[in-house]
Amino acid sequence: MLPGVLAHWSVLAPGTTWRSFCEVPGPRGGIVDLVCVRFSRAAVADRASTAGVLDMTSIRTLLAPSP
């Protein structure tokens, strides 16, 4: 199902600023099949200046390349 969703993502979420991530650790211990997000550069920059990143999802967000 993921290849079909990703192939038609421009219809589901128009725009070029979306990033997709597959098999992401979920907040309650499960694995999320697909997550699509738009990053705010200002929010990511501000978050990088805070002390302590405590979970893998936060670490992956901070390490994701800018669009």
Secondary structure, 3 states (H helix, E strand, C coil): CHHHHHHCHHHHCCCCCCEEEEEEECCCCCEEEEEEECCCHHHHHHHHCCCCCCCHHHHHHHHCCCC
